[in-house]
Amino acid sequence: MQGLIPIEAVWLATAPMDMRGGSEAALARVVHVFGAARPHHAYLFANRRANRMKVLVHDGIGVWLAARRLNVGKFVWPQHGDTLALTRAQLDALVLGLPWQRIGEAGVIRVL
């Protein structure tokens, strides 16, 4: 079963975002950081403590904004760089608070 909104690409911004704003503030941040909000792309932002995350998704008609807050712990969020592209498996791990950087090519063991 596929999700309700098809997502072709997932982008993560490493700079923290103020979580008090709504969809207009998040959309403005996406345009500022990524240059544009593209249809069927998801854009992820975290606050400074990395215990809150917002995801803005452009569905081709409008935008959806979702928020997630961890009661304990924090998201594994990179500290450097501007933006990163994530795979679906990396997104799934990130939302659960797992070390998403180890999923995919980075987690391949080549030498014993």
CORVENLIN-V417418 format. One record per pair of residues at least 24 apart in sequence whose C-alpha atoms are under 10 Angstrom apart, sorted by sequence separation. I is the first residue (numbers start at 1). J is the second residue. D is the distance in Angstrom with one decimal. If there is no record, write none. Layout:
BEGIN
i-><I/I>
j-><J/J>
d-><D/D>
END
This chain:
BEGIN
i-><39/49/50/51/53/73/74/75/76/77/49/50/51/70/75/76/19/30/37/49/50/51/69/70/17/18/19/20/29/50/68/70/17/18/19/26/46/47/49/50/9/16/17/18/19/26/27/46/48/8/9/10/11/12/13/14/15/16/17/18/26/27/47/8/9/10/11/12/13/14/15/16/17/23/27/46/7/8/9/10/11/12/13/14/15/16/22/23/45/6/7/8/9/10/11/12/13/14/15/16/17/19/23/6/7/8/9/10/11/12/14/16/18/19/5/6/7/17/19/5/6/17/18/27/16/17/26/27/27/45/24/26/44/23/43/44/23/24/43/23/43/44/53/12/22/23/42/43/11/22/42/10/11/10/51/10/44/9/19/34/33/34/7/33/6/7/5/6/7/5/6/5/6/4/5/5/16/15/14/15/16/13/14/15/12/13/14/15/12/13/14/15/13/14/15/13/14/15/13/14/12/13/14/12/13/11/12/13/11/12/10/11/12/10/11/9/10/11/9/10/9/10/8/9/12/8/10/11/7/10>
j-><63/73/74/75/77/97/98/99/100/101/74/75/76/95/100/101/45/56/63/75/76/77/95/96/44/45/46/47/56/77/95/97/45/46/47/54/74/75/77/78/38/45/46/47/48/55/56/75/77/38/39/40/41/42/43/44/45/46/47/48/56/57/77/39/40/41/42/43/44/45/46/47/48/54/58/77/39/40/41/42/43/44/45/46/47/48/54/55/77/39/40/41/42/43/44/45/46/47/48/49/50/52/56/40/41/42/43/44/45/46/48/50/52/53/40/41/42/52/54/41/42/53/54/63/53/54/63/64/65/83/63/65/83/63/83/84/64/65/84/65/85/86/95/55/65/66/85/86/55/66/86/55/56/56/97/57/91/57/67/82/82/83/57/83/57/58/57/58/59/58/59/59/60/59/60/64/77/77/77/78/79/77/78/79/77/78/79/80/78/79/80/81/80/81/82/81/82/83/82/83/82/83/84/83/84/83/84/85/84/85/84/85/86/85/86/85/86/87/86/87/87/88/87/88/91/88/90/91/88/91>
d-><9.0/9.7/5.3/5.9/10.0/8.1/9.8/8.7/7.4/9.4/7.3/5.4/9.2/9.6/9.7/8.6/8.8/8.2/8.9/8.8/7.5/9.6/9.9/9.4/9.8/9.1/7.8/9.8/10.0/6.6/8.2/8.7/6.2/8.2/6.3/8.2/9.8/9.9/9.5/9.7/9.3/6.6/5.9/6.0/9.4/8.6/7.3/8.3/9.8/9.9/9.4/9.0/7.5/8.5/7.4/8.8/7.6/5.4/5.0/8.0/6.9/9.3/9.9/8.6/7.0/5.8/6.1/5.9/6.1/7.2/7.8/4.8/7.0/9.7/9.3/7.8/8.4/5.5/4.9/4.7/4.8/4.7/5.6/7.8/8.4/5.0/9.7/9.8/9.4/9.5/4.6/5.8/6.3/6.0/6.1/6.4/8.0/9.7/8.1/8.4/9.7/7.6/7.6/6.0/5.5/8.1/8.7/7.6/9.0/9.0/9.9/8.0/9.9/7.9/7.5/8.5/6.6/9.7/7.5/9.9/9.8/8.9/9.9/8.1/9.6/8.9/9.9/9.7/9.0/10.0/9.4/7.9/9.6/7.7/9.7/9.7/7.5/9.5/9.9/5.9/9.4/9.9/8.7/9.2/7.8/9.1/10.0/10.0/9.5/9.8/9.8/9.5/9.9/10.0/9.6/9.1/9.4/9.9/8.8/9.2/8.0/7.9/7.9/8.0/9.6/8.7/8.5/9.7/8.0/9.0/7.4/6.3/9.7/9.7/9.4/9.7/9.7/9.6/7.1/8.8/9.3/9.3/5.9/7.6/9.0/8.9/6.2/8.0/9.2/9.9/6.4/8.2/9.7/6.4/6.8/8.4/5.6/8.4/6.0/5.9/8.5/4.5/7.8/5.4/6.6/6.7/5.1/9.1/5.6/6.3/8.4/4.6/7.1/5.8/6.0/7.3/5.3/9.0/7.4/6.7/7.5/7.5/9.4/8.3/9.4/9.1/9.4/9.4/9.0/7.6>
END
